[in-house]
Amino acid sequence: MQFLLAFEQRLAALEDWLVMVMVAIIALILGAGVLLRYVFNDPLTWSEEFVVTLFVWSVMVGVPSALRARMHIRIDALILRLGAGARRVAGTLAFSAGVVILLAAIYAGWQHTRGVWSSQTPMLGYSMGWIFVSMPIGFALTLFHGAVIFMKEGPDAVFRNATESVIDAAET
């Protein structure tokens, strides 16, 4: 278990670093694009294509980060009215549904990636598959981190958000 936790921490650090680098590159390219277009009247014709690719990747690599940080969106108005035991049951149901949805998303993302792999982007000419492979990778990372949370804290903790964690701590 210690190896798995250490691996998860290193993977999480890598994911967070990649998201930061991708967002920084997006900002630099967009800034350069504005400067070149409006100051030098010479736009970067390829920048939008590359920025969209980086944006999709940053979102898909950011999803597991949001899960780890308990920063995902969850409508908790009903959940917060439940007692701790009922919240655990609801959390277990949410975890089970989440696993099914993530597995379906991994499969669908992989199928779509295979379908578009032979298509190329218009300006840079790289495979469209490089954009869409981010989906199964991001969802697989989310499933992995969810499984680690499941093993450490139980099924009801996987999709618990920060508000619920504070309330649960106050009740104990």
N, C-alpha and C positions, 0 to 999 in steps of 0.2 A: 504493500500500500504506500510506503514511503517513496518508492521509486515513482509510482504513478503520480503522487502529489508533487514531487520535484519536477517531473516531466511536464505536468500541467502548468506549474508556475513558470517554467522556462518558455513553454508554448504561449502562455498568456502574455508574457513580456515581449516575445517576438511579435505577436499579433498587434499589441498596442504600439510597438515601435513602427511596424509597417503602416498602420493607420496614420500615425503622426507624419511619417515620411511622405505618404501619398497625399495627404492634405497639404503639406508644405509644397510639394511639387505642383499640385493643382493651383495653389495661390501664386506661385512663381510664374507658371505658364500663363495664367489668366492676366497677371500684372504685365508680363512681357507682351502679351497679345494686345492689351489696351494701349500700351506705350507705342508699339510698332504700328498699330492701326491709326491711332489719332495723332501721333506726333510725326511719324515717318511715312504715313500713308502706305504702309507695306504690311498687310495683315499676315498673321501666321495661319495659313490655310489648313494645316493639319491639327491645330491645337484643340479644336472642339472635340474631334474624334478621340484624341488621346486623353483629354480631360474627362470625357464621359466614361471611358474605360477605367481610369483611375477612381472616379467617383463610385462606380458600381462596385469595384473591388473594395474600396474603403468602407462602403456600407456593409457589404457581405462579411468582411473581416471584423467590422465593428459590432455586428449582431452578437457574437459570442462575448465580446467585451461588455456589452450592455447587460447580458445575462449574468455574467460574473459579478458585475457591480450593482446588480439589482436595480438597474435604471431603465428597464424596459417598461413599456406602457401596459398597465393593467387596470381595468375599471374595478376598483375595490370597494365600492359603496356597499354592496351586499356582503362581501367577505368580511368587512370590518364590523358588521353587525352580528356576526356569528361568534360563538364561543370558540375557545382554542381547539377543542376536539372537532367541532364541525369544520373549522378552518383547515385542520389536518386532512379531513376527508375530502373537502373541496380541492385542497392542494394536491392530494393523491390523484384525484380525477383529472385535474389540470395537467399533471405530469404525464399521466397515461395518454391523454389526448395529444399532448405536446410531442411525445415520442412518435406516435402514429403520424402526426402532421409533418414532423421533421424527416421521418423516413420517406414519406411520400414526396416531400419537396426535394430530397436528395435524389431520389429515383427520377422524378420529372426533370430536375435540373440536368442530370446526366443525359437523359434521353434528348433533351433539347440541345444540349451542347454537341452531342454526336450528330444531330441533324443539321446544325449550322457550321460544323467544323470546316466544310469545304467552301463556305462563303467567305469572302474577304472584305475588309473594310475599304471604303472607296479611296481615301487619301493615302493612308499608310500601307495598305495592302496586307495587313496581318489577318489571321483567321478570326472570324467572329466568335469562334469557339473560345478564344482567350478571354473574351468578355464574359461569356455565359458560364464558363467552367467555375467562375467565382461562386455561383449559386450552390452547386453540390458541395464545394469545399467549405463555404461559409456555414451551410446548414450542418455539415458533418462536424465541424468544429463546435458549433452550438450544441449538438447532441453529445459530443465528447465532454464538454464542460458541464453540461447538465447531468451527465452520468456521474461525474466526479462529485458534484454537489449532492446528488442522490446518495452516493456512498458515504459522504462525510456527514450529511445533515438529515437525510431522509427525503422521501418523495415530495412531501408537502413544502419543502424548502426551495425546490428548484425554481419555481416561478413566483416565489414570494417576493414582493417588492420591498423597498426600504421602509415605507410607512408601516406595513404589517410587521416587519422585524422589530421596529420600535415599540409597537403596541404589544407584541408578544413578550418582549423583554420587560415591559412595565407590568404585565400581568403576573410574571413569575417572581 
